[in-house]
Amino acid sequence: MEVRVTVKYSFYRKYLTDREYDKIALKEGATIRQLVDQLGVSEYYLSRITVNGEERGLDFVLSDADSIVIWPPRIGGG
């Protein structure tokens, strides 16, 4: 069995636009860590991850139809 999730990876505004992945298929019981590994997103670029609007950790188990936003760290200022 598998679950399908929708993922949005927010880039810094100066780099292109947001990347959106539609309906990523994962094995049942997959965690956020497994998702970011599958997407090839380095943990260096992870600041916050929200699932259905709530902040979650890398070991959170995903469910079918979850909506995930991966937020990069903010740098700089001014």
N, C-alpha and C positions, 0 to 999 in steps of 0.2 A: 504494500500500500504506500501511497505517497501523498504529500501535502503540497499545495501550490500557494505561494505567497507573492505579493506585489512588493517590489523594493524600489526605493528612490534613494540615490546617493547624491547628496548636496555638495557640489564643489564650491570653492571660493568663487565669488562673483567675477573676479578678474580672469578666471579660466573657463572659457566656453559657457555652457549652460548646464543645468541639472541633467544628469543621466538617469533615465528611468528604465527599469527592467520590468517587463510585464510577465507575471505569472511564472516565477521560477519554480521548478519541480524539485522537491527534496524528499528523501526517505522519511517515513513516519518516525517521529522522535528526534528529528534533526534540531540542532541548537543554532543560535545565532552565530557562534564560532564556525560551525560547519558551513553556514551560508556565506559568511565573508570569505572563507577559504575557497569555496566554489566560485565566488565572484572574482577572486584574485585581489581583494582589497587588503592592503597591508594594515596590521593593527596599529601601526604608526599614525595612520590617517583617521583613526576612530576616536572621536571625542565623546559622542553621545549616540546611543541607539534607542529609538523609540519603536515600540510595537503597539499598534492601535492607539497611539497617542500617549503611551506611558513608557517612561525610561526603563530599560531592561539591561541586564548584564549579558556577557558572551555565552554563559551557560544556560540561558533561558531556552526552554523547549518551545518550538514554533508549532502552530496549529494551522489547519487549512484555512485559507482566506485571510490570514494575518496581513496587515499592511505595515511595512517596515521602512523607517527613514534612518539612514546612516549619516550622521553629522560629522564633518571634519573638524579638527581643532581650529580655533581662530588664532591668527597671528598678526603681529604688527599693530598699527593704530594710526590715528590721525588721518 
